[in-house]
Amino acid sequence: MTVPSPYGEQLARIPVRTATLPVLGSATAYWEYGDPGSPTTIIMVHGFRGDHHGLEPVVAQLSGVRIISPDLPGFGSSAPLVGIRHDIDGYGAWLRAFVAQLAPTARIVLLGHSFGSIVVAAAVAGGLPADDVVLVNPIAAPALSGPRGVLTRLAVFYYWAAATLPERAGFALLGNRAIVRVMSVAMAKTRDRALRRWIHDQHDRFFSAFADRDVVLEAFRASVGSDVSEYAAAIPQRTLLIAADRDDITPVAAQHRLQSLFPDATLQVIPGVGHLVHYEKPGEAAAALTRFLTAVKPA
């Protein structure tokens, strides 16, 4: 039985439509929320193994803007890339092509969460036009160097095992509900039992919605082999970093170092939360985003 979302009523008040775009030879599904005539368009890129549902709690807190939230190729309802690897270069090329296909004429804000922060950073550093950049739980340093690097090494072993098993067994291992639950329990920091139950339900429902084993393995290698610091100096746009003081993947000290690498970056640290800011503290994230956007009005 589906667990009701604590943000469901807020989200239900926001207009939404679903569409599909042909991008680099494959179909990208995306969701458009809010006011299509808004002078600000926020394009959101979700994290590893998730889909657009993960950022809906943040969407639910925003008003007066147009939001475009695609499923990454190979995840959710989007088809895998054709003839292109699902790595940072591949996803960066996809995001540039996706935005070019959308051809938004208003102020463009690019927002990436977790793995999506690397994709957004790579795309912008590679020439994707944007007015502002927002990175939530950015991967500020190599994942293996994080405060719980041992868990990342266990994840590396898990994905290595999935790659070495026969196709069917490897695919089953990647979608194993018990392992997904362990990941969910490790990341959730809230003591609210109802919220934790909903978070686990979200991971159960959407964390294994991937096209095939190759997509997941390619994306995982990219997620632990790259980080935002590689691209920061090449991003001149105003940038907001929304970090968490209990993030097991990137410590706060690394977020401060990352901020110093950008030509123009602001860091907002949200207390009492880890790598699931979008689930546990979406109101705080949305408030930080709104302050950032209203500090400079669209042209």
LOZALUM-981842 format. One record per residue (C-alpha): x negated, y negated, z negated; residue in one letter. Coordinates in steps of 0.5 Angstrom, whole numbers, plus 500, padded with zeros to 3 digits. Layout:
BEGIN
XYZA...
END
This chain:
BEGIN
500500500M497493502T496489496V499482497P494476498S493471493P493466498Y499468502G504463501E499457503Q497461509L504462511A505454511R499454517I501455524P497460528V497463534R493469537T489469544A484472548T478470552L474473557P467472554V460475558L464480561G468482555S474480551A474476545T480475540A481469537Y486466532W488458532E490455526Y493448524G494442529D492443536P492436537G487434531S481430532P477436529T476443531T473448526I470454529I469459524M464465525V465471520H460476516G457483518F463488518R468483517G473480522D477473522H481476516H475474511G476467512L483466512E483464504P479458506V483457512V489457507A486451503Q485446509L490441513S490436518G485440522V484445528R481452526I479457531I477464528S474469533P473476531D465478533L464482539P465489537G469488531F476487529G480486535S474484540S471488545A463490544P459486549L457488556V450490557G448485551I445488545R449486538H443482535D442475534I440473541D446477543G451474539Y448467539G449467547A456470546W458464541L455459546R459462552A465462547F465455545V464453553A470457555Q474454549L472447552A474443546P474435547T474433540A469433534R466440534I464443527V461450527L462454520L459461519G459465513H453470511S451474517F455469521G451463518S445466522I449467528V451459528V444457526A441461532A447458537A446451535V438451535A439454542G443448544G450449543L453442542P456441535A457435531D457438524D454445522V457448515V454455513L457459507V453464503N448462508P442468509I437463507A431468506A430476509P435480505A430485503L427479498S433478495G435479487P438485489R433488494G433495492V441495494L439492501T434498501R439503500L443500505A438500510V437508508F445508509Y445506516Y438510518W442516516A448514520A444513526A440520525T446524524L450526530P455521533E461523530R458525523A455518523G461514525F465518519A459516514L459508516L467508515G467512508N471509504R468511497A461507500I465501502V468501495R461501492V459495496M465491495S465493487V457490488A459484491M465482487A464477481K471475479T474478472R481477475D483484476R488482481A484478485L478484485R484489487R486485493W478484495I477491495H484492499D481487504Q474491505H478498505D483495511R478491515F470493513F470499518S474496524A468496529F468499536A463504535D456506531R452503536D455496535V454497527V447499527L445493532E448488528A446491521F438491524R440484526A443482519S436484515V431482520G433475521S435469517D437462517V430459515S428461522E432456526Y433450521A428446523A431446530A438444528I438436528P446436526Q449434519R449441516T453443509L450449505L455452501I452457496A453461490A449461483D450469483R449471490D445478490D443477497I440470497T438467490P439459489V432457489A432460496A438456498Q434450496H428451500R432452506L436445505Q429442505S427445512L433442515F433435518P439433515D442438510A447437504T447443499L453445494Q452450489V459453487I458456480P461463477G461467484V457471488G457473496H464473496L465465496V471466501H475471497Y473468490E473461491K476459497P479452494G472450492E469452499A474448502A474442498A466441499A468442507L473437506T469432503R463433508F467432514L471426511T464423509A463421517V469420521K470423528P468418533A
END
